[in-house]
Every structure is written in C-alpha cells, then in structure tokens.
C-alpha cells in the first residue's frame, strides 16, 4: 500500500514538473516588467486565483475535454496570449510601449493558466486514483512550481531579454498542440508528424509576425520619417 501511495505521489510530482512549466513561463513573462513589489503581488495573486479555479475545474475537466471546440478555442486563446506578450515585450524594448499594469498581468496569468491547466488537472487526478490527499498535494505542488518558476523566469528575462522569444514560442506551441487535440480535429486522424510540423510553422509564423509588426515595421517607418526631406 505504501509503495503504491508513494508511487502515485512520485507520478504527481513528475506530472506537475512537466505540465506546470509552461504555466510558469506565462507568469514570468506577464510579471517581469512590473516593479518588484507589484511583480510579487501579480505572481502570488495570479497563481493563487489560478489554483482556486483549478480546484473548481477539477470536477468538470474531463467533461470539458470531451466537448468539441473547447480545445480549439483554448488553443487559439493561447496563440493570442503568446503573440500579445511578445508584442508588448518588443514595444517595451524599443521604448514605444506603455508600462505594464498589475491588473493586466494578473488577468493574463489567470486566463492562460485556466486554458493550460486542464491537462495538468486530469493528469494529477488520474495519478491520485481518487485519493483526496494526493489530489490536494498535486494542486499545492503545481502552485509552488508556478510561484517559484514564474519568479525565476521573470528574473532571468530581466537579465537575458532574448528569452522572451523562447517564452513566447513555448506558449504558442502549447496553444497549437492543444488545438490539434480537440475532438473535432482528432476525427480527421492527422498524423503526429504533421501535427508537430504544423505547430512549428504556426509558432515561427506568429513570432515573426509579432517581430515585424511591432518592432521592425515601426523602426523602418521612423527611418523613413528621419530621411524625408524637410519643406
């Protein structure tokens, strides 16, 4: 009995480490441009509210995933979040964007976590085998990973700005793969290799679009304005 219990606990730890990582990326990217005090508030309140919603979603997560279009809509929402965060980072880096707001960062964290956490909920629930204690352990552990991971990623982005591209790629890739996991799409039996290639194309295309529209194009416009003859 003890062996089975600890085996289930180890499974939950591994599931949380793998599936909560992308949530931590969103938290880090959404919060890192805030002042230190507000950053901590965004991470704590955002992750805390997300965990409350995870508990509420646990009872209906399986049913939700069986409904067509749920993963499609959720995946599309993640594509938008990845594009939006990269857009804001590009504008901030160029000095053309406004300062990040606490409420905006918290709302981004909550929305993304609700979308991304369904697989985590199902994985933890399956590994817990109906044990409420293990289920609570999994939820608490996932919150700890999001808090610590989000803070670490935010500090890393402060030092290495180019990591925003990697973070956006993770979010967009997750969204693309989620869309292919929708029951409506799965009925077409798309080969896994095609799913991977298409997800990669979507990720690169959206990141290139964000870079062009929100950094390269404004820069070229400013150069043309500076080179324009003065009447």
C-alpha positions in Angstrom: 0.0 0.0 0.0 2.8 2.4 0.9 4.7 1.6 -2.3 1.6 2.3 -4.3 1.0 5.6 -2.4 4.5 6.9 -2.9 4.5 5.7 -6.5 1.4 7.8 -7.1 3.0 10.8 -5.3 6.1 10.5 -7.5 3.9 10.4 -10.6 2.1 13.5 -9.5 5.4 15.3 -8.9 6.6 14.4 -12.4 3.3 15.4 -14.0 3.4 18.8 -12.2 7.1 19.4 -13.2 6.3 18.7 -16.8 2.9 20.3 -17.2 3.3 23.3 -14.9 6.4 24.5 -16.6 4.6 26.3 -19.4 2.3 28.0 -16.8 5.4 29.3 -15.1 6.6 30.7 -18.4 3.4 32.7 -18.8 3.7 34.0 -15.2 7.3 35.1 -15.7 6.6 36.9 -19.0 3.5 38.6 -17.7 5.0 39.8 -14.5 8.7 40.6 -15.2 8.1 44.2 -16.4 6.3 45.2 -13.2 8.1 46.9 -10.3 9.5 44.4 -7.8 6.7 44.8 -5.2 3.9 44.6 -7.9 5.7 41.7 -9.5 5.4 39.6 -6.3 1.7 40.6 -6.0 1.0 39.6 -9.6 2.7 36.2 -9.2 1.1 35.4 -5.8 -2.5 36.7 -6.7 -2.4 35.4 -10.2 -1.1 31.9 -9.3 -3.4 31.8 -6.2 -6.5 32.7 -8.2 -5.5 30.2 -10.9 -5.2 27.4 -8.3 -8.7 28.2 -6.9 -10.0 28.0 -10.5 -8.2 24.7 -11.0 -10.0 23.2 -7.9 -13.3 24.4 -9.4 -12.4 23.0 -12.8 -11.3 19.6 -11.4 -14.9 18.3 -11.3 -15.7 19.3 -14.9 -12.3 19.0 -16.6 -13.0 15.5 -18.1 -16.4 16.6 -19.4 -15.0 19.8 -20.9 -12.3 18.0 -22.8 -14.9 15.7 -24.4 -16.8 18.7 -25.9 -15.8 19.8 -29.4 -14.3 23.3 -30.0 -13.2 23.7 -26.3 -9.5 22.9 -27.0 -9.7 24.8 -30.3 -10.9 27.9 -28.6 -8.5 27.5 -25.7 -5.6 26.9 -28.1 -6.5 29.9 -30.2 -6.6 32.0 -26.9 -3.0 30.8 -26.1 -1.8 31.8 -29.6 -3.2 35.3 -28.9 -1.6 35.5 -25.5 1.8 34.4 -26.8 1.5 37.0 -29.7 0.3 39.7 -27.2 3.1 39.1 -24.7 5.8 39.2 -27.4 4.2 42.3 -28.9 4.4 44.1 -25.5 8.0 42.9 -25.0 9.0 44.2 -28.4 7.4 47.6 -27.9 8.9 47.9 -24.4 12.3 47.0 -25.7 12.0 49.7 -28.4 10.8 52.2 -25.8 7.4 52.6 -27.6 5.2 50.6 -25.2 3.5 51.7 -22.0 4.3 50.3 -18.6 2.8 47.0 -17.5 -0.3 47.2 -15.3 -0.8 44.9 -12.3 -4.4 44.0 -13.1 -3.5 43.3 -16.7 -0.6 41.0 -15.7 -2.8 39.1 -13.2 -5.6 38.7 -15.7 -3.2 37.3 -18.3 -1.8 34.8 -15.8 -5.3 33.6 -14.8 -6.7 33.3 -18.3 -3.6 31.4 -19.6 -3.5 29.1 -16.6 -7.1 28.2 -16.9 -6.6 27.2 -20.5 -3.3 25.4 -19.9 -4.1 23.6 -16.7 -6.8 21.2 -17.9 -4.2 18.6 -18.9 -2.5 19.1 -15.6 -5.7 18.6 -13.6 -6.5 15.4 -15.5 -3.0 14.0 -15.1 -2.9 14.7 -11.4 -6.5 13.3 -10.9 -5.6 10.1 -12.7 -2.4 9.6 -10.8 -4.2 10.3 -7.4 -6.6 7.3 -8.1 -9.4 9.0 -6.1 -7.2 9.9 -3.1 -8.2 13.4 -2.0 -5.0 13.9 -0.1 -2.9 13.2 -3.2 -5.1 15.4 -5.3 -4.6 18.3 -2.9 -0.9 17.6 -2.8 -0.7 17.8 -6.6 -2.6 21.1 -6.7 -0.4 22.6 -3.9 2.8 21.4 -5.7 1.7 22.9 -9.0 1.1 26.2 -7.3 4.6 26.1 -5.8 6.1 25.3 -9.1 4.2 28.2 -10.7 5.2 30.6 -8.0 8.9 29.7 -7.9 9.2 29.0 -11.6 7.4 32.3 -12.5 9.7 34.3 -10.2 12.8 32.6 -11.6 11.8 33.1 -15.2 10.9 36.8 -14.6 14.4 37.4 -13.1 16.0 35.6 -16.0 14.2 37.7 -18.6 15.4 40.8 -16.7 19.0 39.7 -17.4 18.6 38.0 -20.7 15.9 39.8 -22.8 16.1 37.3 -25.7 14.4 34.7 -23.5 11.1 36.4 -24.3 11.3 34.7 -27.7 11.7 31.3 -26.1 8.9 32.0 -23.7 6.5 33.1 -26.4 7.5 30.1 -28.5 6.5 27.8 -25.6 3.1 29.4 -25.2 2.3 29.5 -28.9 3.5 25.9 -29.4 1.3 24.7 -26.4 -1.7 26.5 -28.0 -1.1 25.0 -31.4 -0.8 21.5 -30.0 -3.9 22.0 -27.9 -5.9 22.9 -31.0 -4.9 19.6 -32.6 -6.1 17.7 -29.5 -9.6 19.0 -29.9 -12.2 16.2 -30.5 -13.4 17.9 -33.7 -9.9 17.9 -35.1 -9.0 14.4 -33.9 -11.8 12.9 -36.0 -9.6 13.6 -39.1 -6.8 11.4 -37.7 -4.0 13.7 -38.6 -0.6 12.1 -38.4 1.5 13.1 -35.4 4.4 14.2 -37.6 2.1 16.6 -39.4 0.9 18.0 -36.1 4.5 18.7 -35.0 5.4 20.3 -38.3 2.3 22.5 -38.4 2.7 23.5 -34.7 6.3 24.6 -35.5 5.2 26.5 -38.6 2.4 28.3 -36.6 4.9 29.1 -33.8 7.5 30.6 -36.1 4.9 32.5 -38.2 3.3 34.1 -35.2 6.6 35.1 -33.7 7.9 36.5 -37.0 4.6 38.5 -37.4 4.9 39.9 -33.9 8.5 40.9 -34.5 7.7 42.5 -37.9 4.5 44.4 -37.0 5.7 45.6 -33.6 9.4 46.2 -33.9 10.8 46.0 -37.5 8.0 47.9 -39.2 7.9 50.9 -36.7 11.7 51.1 -36.9 11.5 51.3 -40.7 8.8 53.9 -40.5 10.9 56.1 -38.2 13.9 55.8 -40.6 11.8 56.9 -43.5 10.5 59.9 -41.5 14.0 60.9 -40.5 15.2 60.6 -44.1 12.2 62.5 -45.5 13.1 66.0 -46.9 12.1 68.9 -44.8 10.0 71.5 -46.7 
